[in-house]
Amino acid sequence: MKEASTETMRFTFDGKLLTCELIGDVEIDVHHEEESYEVAKKITEGKKHLSLVLVSQDTSITSKAQKTSMQKNHYTHVVAQAIVIRSLAQRIIGNFMFKFIKHPRPSQLFTSKTEAVKWLNKEWIKAGLN
């Protein structure tokens, strides 16, 4: 298991699942997003993987960081992404991002980590990577 951290996130990678857990209640800005992308790219070593994002209760994201986070090149090796949310505000922001910014890979919001991982594993199989 590989591990890494940034100012705002803790990453673990088991060779298939990259888990990105937000540390504390923070507003994600562009520099946070760019730093997280670089760490994720390094820890996964260019391998195809699933992405699980675990946000904290009061995590939010600026509109510029939303656009930065949805850049197609940030998802070159991501098969699918599940985001586990904790509030109605996060659901609204997540749905907005998926609907209007267009996520480059299959993505879904969840309130349960267990359900998110089940869905990700189905997407892995659907992509023929079993």
DSSP file (Angstrom, degrees, kcal/mol; ACC not computed):
  #  RESIDUE AA STRUCTURE BP1 BP2  ACC     N-H-->O    O-->H-N    N-H-->O    O-->H-N    TCO  KAPPA ALPHA  PHI   PSI    X-CA   Y-CA   Z-CA
    1    1 A M              0   0    0      0, 0.0     2,-0.3     0, 0.0    13,-0.2   0.000 360.0 360.0 360.0 127.4    0.0    0.0    0.0
    2    2 A K  E     -A   13   0A   0     11,-2.7    11,-2.3    41,-0.1     2,-0.3  -0.762 360.0-169.0 -97.9 146.4    1.4    3.4   -1.0
    3    3 A E  E     +A   12   0A   0     -2,-0.3     2,-0.3     9,-0.2     9,-0.2  -0.972  13.1 160.0-135.4 149.6    0.6    6.5    1.0
    4    4 A A  E     -A   11   0A   0      7,-1.9     7,-3.6    -2,-0.3     2,-0.3  -0.968  15.9-154.6-158.3 163.1    1.1   10.2    0.4
    5    5 A S  E     -A   10   0A   0     -2,-0.3     5,-0.2     5,-0.2     2,-0.2  -0.978   6.9-170.5-143.0 155.1   -0.3   13.5    1.8
    6    6 A T        -     0   0    0      3,-2.9    26,-0.0    -2,-0.3    17,-0.0  -0.649  53.3 -82.6-123.7-173.4   -0.8   17.1    0.8
    7    7 A E  S    S+     0   0    0     -2,-0.2     3,-0.1     1,-0.2    25,-0.0   0.828 129.4  21.1 -59.9 -32.3   -2.0   20.1    2.9
    8    8 A T  S    S+     0   0    0     24,-0.1    15,-3.2     1,-0.1     2,-0.3   0.563 120.0  51.0-117.2 -12.4   -5.6   19.0    2.3
    9    9 A M  E     - B   0  22A   0     13,-0.3    -3,-2.9    23,-0.1     2,-0.5  -0.954  52.2-151.8-137.3 150.3   -5.6   15.3    1.4
   10   10 A R  E     -AB   5  21A   0     11,-2.4    11,-3.0    -2,-0.3     2,-0.4  -0.980  24.4-160.5-115.2 130.0   -4.4   11.9    2.5
   11   11 A F  E     +AB   4  20A   0     -7,-3.6    -7,-1.9    -2,-0.5     2,-0.3  -0.887  13.7 178.9-114.5 140.5   -3.9    9.4   -0.4
   12   12 A T  E     -AB   3  19A   0      7,-1.9     7,-2.8    -2,-0.4     2,-0.4  -0.993   5.7-170.0-133.8 144.6   -3.6    5.6   -0.3
   13   13 A F  E     -AB   2  18A   0    -11,-2.3   -11,-2.7    -2,-0.3     5,-0.2  -0.980  14.1-178.0-138.5 123.3   -3.2    3.4   -3.3
   14   14 A D        -     0   0    0      3,-1.5     4,-0.1    -2,-0.4    -1,-0.1   0.242  66.3 -88.6-102.4  12.1   -3.4   -0.4   -3.3
   15   15 A G  S    S+     0   0    0      2,-0.2     3,-0.1   -13,-0.1    -2,-0.0   0.181 123.2  32.4 100.0 -16.2   -2.6   -0.9   -7.0
   16   16 A K  S    S+     0   0    0      1,-0.3    34,-3.2    33,-0.1     2,-0.6   0.542 112.1  53.4-134.1 -44.6   -6.3   -0.6   -8.1
   17   17 A L  E     - c   0  50A   0     32,-0.2    -3,-1.5    34,-0.1     2,-0.7  -0.895  58.3-162.9-109.7 119.8   -8.1    1.9   -5.7
   18   18 A L  E     -Bc  13  51A   0     32,-3.1    34,-3.0    -2,-0.6     2,-0.5  -0.898  12.3-161.9 -96.5 115.9   -6.8    5.4   -5.1
   19   19 A T  E     -Bc  12  52A   0     -7,-2.8    -7,-1.9    -2,-0.7     2,-0.6  -0.890   5.5-169.4-102.6 125.9   -8.5    6.7   -2.0
   20   20 A C  E     -Bc  11  53A   0     32,-3.3    34,-2.9    -2,-0.5     2,-0.6  -0.942   6.8-173.3-117.2 107.6   -8.3   10.5   -1.5
   21   21 A E  E     -Bc  10  54A   0    -11,-3.0   -11,-2.4    -2,-0.6    34,-0.2  -0.898  21.2-130.4-109.5 120.7   -9.5   11.5    1.9
   22   22 A L  E     -B    9   0A   0     32,-2.7     2,-0.8    -2,-0.6   -13,-0.3  -0.455  18.3-134.1 -68.7 137.0   -9.9   15.2    2.7
   23   23 A I        -     0   0    0    -15,-3.2    -1,-0.1    -2,-0.2    32,-0.0  -0.827  64.0 -33.6 -95.9 108.3   -8.2   16.3    5.9
   24   24 A G  S    S-     0   0    0     -2,-0.8     2,-0.7     1,-0.1    32,-0.3  -0.076  99.3 -43.9  74.8-178.3  -10.5   18.4    8.0
   25   25 A D  S    S+     0   0    0     30,-0.1     2,-0.3    34,-0.1    34,-0.1  -0.803  77.5 154.2 -92.2 114.2  -13.1   20.9    6.8
   26   26 A V        -     0   0    0     -2,-0.7    34,-2.1   -18,-0.1     2,-0.7  -0.956  47.2-123.5-142.1 152.6  -11.5   22.9    4.0
   27   27 A E  E     -f   60   0B   0     -2,-0.3     2,-0.4    32,-0.2    34,-0.3  -0.911  34.5-135.7 -97.8 117.5  -12.4   24.9    0.9
   28   28 A I  E     -f   61   0B   0     32,-3.3    34,-2.7    -2,-0.7    37,-0.2  -0.590  27.2-176.5 -76.8 126.3  -10.5   23.4   -2.0
   29   29 A D     >  -     0   0    0     -2,-0.4     4,-2.3    32,-0.2     3,-0.5  -0.630  43.3 -88.7-114.3 176.5   -9.0   26.0   -4.3
   30   30 A V  H  > S+     0   0    0      1,-0.2     4,-2.8    -2,-0.2     5,-0.2   0.889 124.8  52.5 -55.9 -45.4   -7.1   25.6   -7.6
   31   31 A H  H  > S+     0   0    0      1,-0.2     4,-1.9     2,-0.2    -1,-0.2   0.857 109.7  49.8 -64.6 -32.4   -3.6   25.3   -5.9
   32   32 A H  H  > S+     0   0    0     -3,-0.5     4,-2.6     2,-0.2    -1,-0.2   0.930 112.0  48.3 -65.7 -45.0   -5.0   22.5   -3.7
   33   33 A E  H  X S+     0   0    0     -4,-2.3     4,-2.4     1,-0.2    -2,-0.2   0.916 112.1  47.9 -62.7 -44.8   -6.5   20.7   -6.8
   34   34 A E  H  X S+     0   0    0     -4,-2.8     4,-2.0     2,-0.2    -1,-0.2   0.902 112.6  48.9 -64.3 -40.9   -3.3   21.0   -8.8
   35   35 A E  H  X S+     0   0    0     -4,-1.9     4,-2.1    -5,-0.2    -2,-0.2   0.914 111.6  49.5 -64.3 -42.8   -1.2   19.7   -5.9
   36   36 A S  H  X S+     0   0    0     -4,-2.6     4,-2.7     1,-0.2     5,-0.2   0.894 108.4  53.3 -64.0 -40.8   -3.5   16.8   -5.4
   37   37 A Y  H  X S+     0   0    0     -4,-2.4     4,-2.5     1,-0.2    -1,-0.2   0.924 109.2  48.8 -59.6 -45.3   -3.4   15.9   -9.1
   38   38 A E  H  X S+     0   0    0     -4,-2.0     4,-2.0     2,-0.2    -2,-0.2   0.904 113.1  46.6 -63.6 -42.1    0.4   15.8   -9.0
   39   39 A V  H  X S+     0   0    0     -4,-2.1     4,-2.9     2,-0.2     5,-0.2   0.920 112.7  49.7 -66.5 -43.2    0.5   13.6   -5.9
   40   40 A A  H  X S+     0   0    0     -4,-2.7     4,-2.0     1,-0.2    -2,-0.2   0.912 110.7  50.2 -61.7 -42.7   -2.2   11.2   -7.3
   41   41 A K  H  X>S+     0   0    0     -4,-2.5     4,-0.8    -5,-0.2     5,-0.8   0.903 114.1  45.4 -61.8 -41.8   -0.3   11.0  -10.6
   42   42 A K  H ><5S+     0   0    0     -4,-2.0     3,-0.5    -5,-0.2    -2,-0.2   0.931 112.9  47.7 -68.9 -47.0    2.9   10.1   -8.7
   43   43 A I  H 3<5S+     0   0    0     -4,-2.9    -1,-0.2     1,-0.2    -2,-0.2   0.823 114.6  45.9 -68.4 -31.4    1.5    7.6   -6.3
   44   44 A T  H ><5S-     0   0    0     -4,-2.0     3,-2.0    -5,-0.2    -1,-0.2   0.594  94.6-145.1 -88.0 -10.6   -0.4    5.7   -9.0
   45   45 A E  T <<5 -     0   0    0     -4,-0.8    -3,-0.1    -3,-0.5    -4,-0.1   0.804  65.3 -58.5  52.3  35.8    2.6    5.6  -11.4
   46   46 A G  T 3 <S+     0   0    0     -5,-0.8    -1,-0.3     1,-0.2     2,-0.2   0.631  98.7 143.1  74.4  13.0    0.5    6.0  -14.5
   47   47 A K    <   -     0   0    0     -3,-2.0    -1,-0.2    -6,-0.2     2,-0.1  -0.605  60.5-102.6 -85.0 146.0   -1.5    2.8  -13.8
   48   48 A K        +     0   0    0     -2,-0.2     2,-0.3    30,-0.1    30,-0.2  -0.438  58.7 161.2 -61.0 140.2   -5.2    2.5  -14.6
   49   49 A H  E     - d   0  78A   0     28,-2.5    30,-3.1    -2,-0.1    31,-0.5  -0.975  41.7-109.5-157.1 167.1   -7.1    2.9  -11.3
   50   50 A L  E     -cd  17  80A   0    -34,-3.2   -32,-3.1    -2,-0.3     2,-0.5  -0.774  31.3-141.2 -98.5 149.3  -10.4    3.7   -9.6
   51   51 A S  E     -cd  18  81A   0     29,-2.5    31,-2.7    -2,-0.3     2,-0.5  -0.962  16.2-176.0-120.6 124.2  -10.7    6.9   -7.6
   52   52 A L  E     -cd  19  82A   0    -34,-3.0   -32,-3.3    -2,-0.5     2,-0.5  -0.976   7.5-165.7-118.5 118.9  -12.6    7.2   -4.3
   53   53 A V  E     -cd  20  83A   0     29,-2.9    31,-3.3    -2,-0.5     2,-0.6  -0.920   2.0-167.0-109.5 124.4  -12.9   10.6   -2.8
   54   54 A L  E     -cd  21  84A   0    -34,-2.9   -32,-2.7    -2,-0.5     2,-0.2  -0.932  10.9-164.6-111.8 111.0  -14.0   10.9    0.8
   55   55 A V        -     0   0    0     29,-1.9     2,-0.1    -2,-0.6   -30,-0.1  -0.582  15.7-121.9 -94.2 157.8  -14.9   14.5    1.8
   56   56 A S    >   -     0   0    0    -32,-0.3     3,-1.5    -2,-0.2    30,-0.3  -0.408  39.2 -88.8 -90.6 174.2  -15.3   15.8    5.3
   57   57 A Q  T 3  S+     0   0    0      1,-0.3    33,-0.2    -2,-0.1    29,-0.2   0.863 122.7  27.2 -52.9 -46.9  -18.5   17.4    6.7
   58   58 A D  T 3  S+     0   0    0      2,-0.0    -1,-0.3    31,-0.0     2,-0.1   0.085  84.0 139.8-110.8  24.7  -17.9   21.0    5.6
   59   59 A T    <   +     0   0    0     -3,-1.5     2,-0.3   -34,-0.1   -32,-0.2  -0.436  23.6 170.7 -65.6 138.1  -15.6   20.5    2.6
   60   60 A S  E     -f   27   0B   0    -34,-2.1   -32,-3.3    -2,-0.1     2,-0.4  -0.893  21.0-142.7-139.6 173.4  -16.4   22.8   -0.3
   61   61 A I  E     -f   28   0B   0     -2,-0.3   -32,-0.2   -34,-0.3   -34,-0.1  -1.000  18.0-120.7-142.5 137.1  -14.7   23.7   -3.6
   62   62 A T     >  -     0   0    0    -34,-2.7     4,-2.1    -2,-0.4     5,-0.1  -0.328  30.1-113.7 -72.5 160.4  -14.4   27.0   -5.4
   63   63 A S  H  > S+     0   0    0      1,-0.2     4,-1.9     2,-0.2     5,-0.2   0.874 117.9  51.6 -64.4 -36.3  -15.8   27.3   -9.0
   64   64 A K  H  > S+     0   0    0      1,-0.2     4,-2.2     2,-0.2    -1,-0.2   0.907 110.0  48.8 -66.3 -40.2  -12.3   27.6  -10.5
   65   65 A A  H  > S+     0   0    0    -37,-0.2     4,-2.8     2,-0.2    -2,-0.2   0.849 106.4  57.9 -67.2 -33.4  -11.1   24.5   -8.6
   66   66 A Q  H  X S+     0   0    0     -4,-2.1     4,-1.0     2,-0.2    -2,-0.2   0.952 109.6  43.7 -58.0 -49.6  -14.2   22.7   -9.9
   67   67 A K  H  < S+     0   0    0     -4,-1.9     3,-0.5     1,-0.2    -2,-0.2   0.898 114.2  50.3 -64.3 -41.0  -13.2   23.4  -13.5
   68   68 A T  H >< S+     0   0    0     -4,-2.2     3,-1.4     1,-0.2    -1,-0.2   0.914 108.5  52.6 -62.3 -42.9   -9.6   22.5  -12.8
   69   69 A S  H 3< S+     0   0    0     -4,-2.8    -1,-0.2     1,-0.3    -2,-0.2   0.712 106.6  54.0 -68.5 -19.7  -10.6   19.2  -11.2
   70   70 A M  T 3< S+     0   0    0     -4,-1.0    -1,-0.3    -3,-0.5    -2,-0.2   0.285  73.9 132.5 -99.9  10.0  -12.7   18.2  -14.2
   71   71 A Q    X   -     0   0    0     -3,-1.4     3,-1.6     1,-0.1     4,-0.3  -0.410  61.2-130.5 -64.1 135.2  -10.0   18.6  -16.8
   72   72 A K  G >  S+     0   0    0      1,-0.3     3,-2.0     2,-0.2    -1,-0.1   0.859 104.8  60.5 -56.5 -39.5   -9.9   15.6  -19.1
   73   73 A N  G >  S+     0   0    0      1,-0.3     3,-0.9     2,-0.2    -1,-0.3   0.716  94.5  64.9 -65.6 -18.4   -6.1   15.2  -18.7
   74   74 A H  G <  S+     0   0    0     -3,-1.6    -1,-0.3     1,-0.2    -2,-0.2   0.602 104.7  46.5 -75.0 -10.4   -6.5   14.7  -15.0
   75   75 A Y  G X  S+     0   0    0     -3,-2.0     3,-0.6    -4,-0.3    -1,-0.2   0.108  70.0 120.2-119.9  20.3   -8.4   11.5  -15.7
   76   76 A T  T <  S+     0   0    0     -3,-0.9    -1,-0.1     1,-0.2    -2,-0.1   0.874  91.7  25.4 -52.9 -42.3   -6.2    9.8  -18.3
   77   77 A H  T 3  S+     0   0    0     -4,-0.2   -28,-2.5    -3,-0.2     2,-0.5   0.358  97.6 107.3-107.5   3.0   -5.7    6.7  -16.0
   78   78 A V  E <   -d   49   0A   0     -3,-0.6   -28,-0.2   -30,-0.2     3,-0.1  -0.730  43.9-172.9 -86.8 125.7   -8.9    6.9  -14.0
   79   79 A V  E    S-     0   0A   0    -30,-3.1     2,-0.3    -2,-0.5   -29,-0.2   0.888  70.8 -18.9 -81.6 -43.7  -11.5    4.3  -14.9
   80   80 A A  E     -d   50   0A   0    -31,-0.5   -29,-2.5    25,-0.2     2,-0.4  -0.978  59.8-141.5-160.0 158.0  -14.2    5.7  -12.7
   81   81 A Q  E     -de  51 107A   0     25,-2.5    27,-1.7    -2,-0.3     2,-0.4  -0.993   8.9-169.9-133.1 132.1  -14.6    8.0   -9.7
   82   82 A A  E     -de  52 108A   0    -31,-2.7   -29,-2.9    -2,-0.4     2,-0.5  -0.964   7.5-160.3-117.0 135.9  -16.9    7.8   -6.7
   83   83 A I  E     -de  53 109A   0     25,-2.3    27,-2.7    -2,-0.4     2,-0.7  -0.970   7.6-150.3-119.0 122.0  -17.3   10.7   -4.3
   84   84 A V  E     -de  54 110A   0    -31,-3.3   -29,-1.9    -2,-0.5    27,-0.2  -0.825  22.6-166.5 -93.9 114.5  -18.7   10.1   -0.8
   85   85 A I        -     0   0    0     25,-3.0   -28,-0.1    -2,-0.7     3,-0.1  -0.551  21.6-164.4-101.5 164.3  -20.5   13.2    0.3
   86   86 A R        +     0   0    0    -30,-0.3     2,-0.3    -2,-0.2    -1,-0.1   0.386  65.8  39.1-128.9  -0.3  -21.7   14.2    3.8
   87   87 A S  S  > S-     0   0    0      1,-0.1     4,-1.7   -29,-0.0    -1,-0.1  -0.974  74.2-114.2-150.4 162.7  -24.1   17.1    3.2
   88   88 A L  H  > S+     0   0    0     -2,-0.3     4,-2.4     1,-0.2     5,-0.2   0.884 116.0  57.1 -63.2 -39.6  -26.9   18.5    1.0
   89   89 A A  H  > S+     0   0    0      1,-0.2     4,-2.4     2,-0.2    -1,-0.2   0.904 106.3  49.4 -59.9 -41.1  -24.6   21.4   -0.1
   90   90 A Q  H  > S+     0   0    0      1,-0.2     4,-2.9     2,-0.2    -1,-0.2   0.878 109.0  52.7 -66.1 -36.9  -22.0   18.9   -1.3
   91   91 A R  H  X S+     0   0    0     -4,-1.7     4,-2.8     2,-0.2     5,-0.2   0.920 109.7  48.8 -63.2 -42.9  -24.7   17.0   -3.2
   92   92 A I  H  X S+     0   0    0     -4,-2.4     4,-2.2     2,-0.2    -2,-0.2   0.937 114.1  45.0 -62.5 -47.2  -25.8   20.2   -4.9
   93   93 A I  H  X S+     0   0    0     -4,-2.4     4,-2.6     2,-0.2    -2,-0.2   0.932 114.6  49.0 -62.6 -46.1  -22.2   21.1   -5.9
   94   94 A G  H  X S+     0   0    0     -4,-2.9     4,-2.4     1,-0.2    -2,-0.2   0.916 111.5  48.2 -61.2 -45.3  -21.4   17.6   -7.0
   95   95 A N  H  X S+     0   0    0     -4,-2.8     4,-2.3     2,-0.2     5,-0.2   0.891 111.2  51.7 -63.2 -39.2  -24.5   17.3   -9.2
   96   96 A F  H  X>S+     0   0    0     -4,-2.2     4,-3.1    -5,-0.2     5,-0.7   0.940 110.4  48.5 -60.5 -47.8  -23.8   20.8  -10.7
   97   97 A M  I  X>S+     0   0    0     -4,-2.6     4,-1.4     1,-0.2     5,-0.8   0.923 114.2  45.3 -60.3 -45.3  -20.2   19.6  -11.6
   98   98 A F  I  <>S+     0   0    0     -4,-2.4     5,-0.5     3,-0.2    -1,-0.2   0.862 120.1  40.4 -67.5 -35.5  -21.4   16.4  -13.2
   99   99 A K  I  <5S+     0   0    0     -4,-2.3    -2,-0.2    -5,-0.2    -3,-0.2   0.912 128.4  23.2 -82.2 -43.8  -24.2   18.1  -15.1
  100  100 A F  I  <5S+     0   0    0     -4,-3.1    -3,-0.2    -5,-0.2    -2,-0.2   0.735 128.1  39.1-102.6 -24.4  -22.7   21.3  -16.3
  101  101 A I  I  <<S-     0   0    0     -4,-1.4    -3,-0.2    -5,-0.7    -4,-0.1   0.668 100.6-133.4 -97.6 -18.7  -18.9   20.8  -16.3
  102  102 A K  I   < -     0   0    0     -5,-0.8    -4,-0.2    -4,-0.1    -3,-0.1   0.940  11.2-122.2  65.8  99.7  -19.2   17.2  -17.6
  103  103 A H      < -     0   0    0     -5,-0.5     4,-0.1     1,-0.1    -1,-0.1  -0.488  14.2-137.8 -67.9 134.1  -17.0   14.7  -15.8
  104  104 A P  S    S+     0   0    0      0, 0.0    -1,-0.1     0, 0.0   -34,-0.0   0.575  82.6  36.2 -75.4  -8.4  -14.6   12.9  -18.2
  105  105 A R  S    S-     0   0    0    -24,-0.0   -25,-0.2     0, 0.0   -26,-0.1  -0.906 106.9 -71.2-135.6 163.2  -15.1    9.5  -16.6
  106  106 A P        +     0   0    0      0, 0.0   -25,-2.5     0, 0.0     2,-0.3  -0.367  64.8 172.9 -54.9 131.3  -18.0    7.5  -15.1
  107  107 A S  E     +e   81   0A   0    -27,-0.2     2,-0.3    -4,-0.1   -25,-0.2  -0.986  15.3 177.3-145.6 150.4  -18.7    9.3  -11.8
  108  108 A Q  E     -e   82   0A   0    -27,-1.7   -25,-2.3    -2,-0.3     2,-0.3  -0.994  24.6-126.1-154.6 150.7  -21.2    9.1   -9.0
  109  109 A L  E     +e   83   0A   0     -2,-0.3     2,-0.3   -27,-0.2   -25,-0.2  -0.768  30.9 179.5 -96.1 144.2  -22.0   10.6   -5.7
  110  110 A F  E     -e   84   0A   0    -27,-2.7   -25,-3.0    -2,-0.3     3,-0.1  -0.942  33.9-154.2-138.7 159.3  -22.6    8.4   -2.6
  111  111 A T  S    S+     0   0    0     -2,-0.3     2,-0.4   -27,-0.2   -27,-0.1   0.396  86.5  60.9-107.8  -3.3  -23.4    8.7    1.0
  112  112 A S     >  -     0   0    0      1,-0.1     4,-2.0     2,-0.0    -1,-0.1  -0.990  65.4-152.8-128.7 129.1  -21.8    5.3    1.9
  113  113 A K  H  > S+     0   0    0     -2,-0.4     4,-2.5     2,-0.2     5,-0.2   0.894 100.1  55.5 -63.4 -40.4  -18.2    4.3    1.3
  114  114 A T  H  > S+     0   0    0      1,-0.2     4,-2.1     2,-0.2    -1,-0.2   0.926 109.7  44.7 -59.2 -47.3  -19.3    0.7    1.0
  115  115 A E  H  > S+     0   0    0      1,-0.2     4,-2.3     2,-0.2    -1,-0.2   0.877 111.7  54.0 -65.9 -37.2  -21.7    1.4   -1.8
  116  116 A A  H  X S+     0   0    0     -4,-2.0     4,-2.5     1,-0.2    -2,-0.2   0.925 109.4  47.0 -62.6 -45.0  -19.2    3.6   -3.5
  117  117 A V  H  X S+     0   0    0     -4,-2.5     4,-2.4     2,-0.2    -1,-0.2   0.888 110.2  53.3 -66.5 -39.1  -16.6    0.9   -3.5
  118  118 A K  H  X S+     0   0    0     -4,-2.1     4,-1.8    -5,-0.2    -1,-0.2   0.941 111.4  46.2 -58.3 -47.5  -19.2   -1.7   -4.8
  119  119 A W  H  X S+     0   0    0     -4,-2.3     4,-2.2     1,-0.2    -2,-0.2   0.920 110.9  52.2 -62.9 -44.6  -20.0    0.7   -7.7
  120  120 A L  H  X S+     0   0    0     -4,-2.5     4,-2.1     1,-0.2    -1,-0.2   0.917 107.8  51.6 -58.8 -44.2  -16.4    1.3   -8.5
  121  121 A N  H  X S+     0   0    0     -4,-2.4     4,-2.0     1,-0.2    -1,-0.2   0.868 108.4  51.5 -62.8 -36.1  -15.6   -2.4   -8.7
  122  122 A K  H  X S+     0   0    0     -4,-1.8     4,-2.7     2,-0.2    -1,-0.2   0.894 109.5  50.3 -65.0 -39.8  -18.5   -2.9  -11.1
  123  123 A E  H  X S+     0   0    0     -4,-2.2     4,-1.8     2,-0.2    -2,-0.2   0.864 107.6  54.2 -65.8 -35.7  -17.1   -0.1  -13.3
  124  124 A W  H  <>S+     0   0    0     -4,-2.1     5,-2.1     2,-0.2    -2,-0.2   0.931 112.3  43.0 -61.6 -47.6  -13.7   -1.8  -13.2
  125  125 A I  H ><5S+     0   0    0     -4,-2.0     3,-2.1     1,-0.2     5,-0.3   0.914 111.0  55.2 -65.7 -43.2  -15.3   -5.1  -14.5
  126  126 A K  H 3<5S+     0   0    0     -4,-2.7    -1,-0.2     1,-0.3    -2,-0.2   0.834 103.9  55.4 -59.5 -32.5  -17.4   -3.2  -17.0
  127  127 A A  T 3<5S-     0   0    0     -4,-1.8    -1,-0.3    -5,-0.2    -2,-0.2   0.467 119.1-114.1 -79.1  -1.4  -14.1   -1.6  -18.4
  128  128 A G  T < 5S+     0   0    0     -3,-2.1    -3,-0.2    -4,-0.1    -2,-0.1   0.779  81.4 123.5  76.5  27.4  -12.8   -5.1  -18.9
  129  129 A L      <       0   0    0     -5,-2.1    -4,-0.2     1,-0.2    -3,-0.1   0.095 360.0 360.0-107.4  22.2  -10.0   -4.8  -16.3
  130  130 A N              0   0    0     -5,-0.3    -1,-0.2    -6,-0.2    -5,-0.1   0.494 360.0 360.0 -64.2 360.0  -10.9   -7.7  -14.1
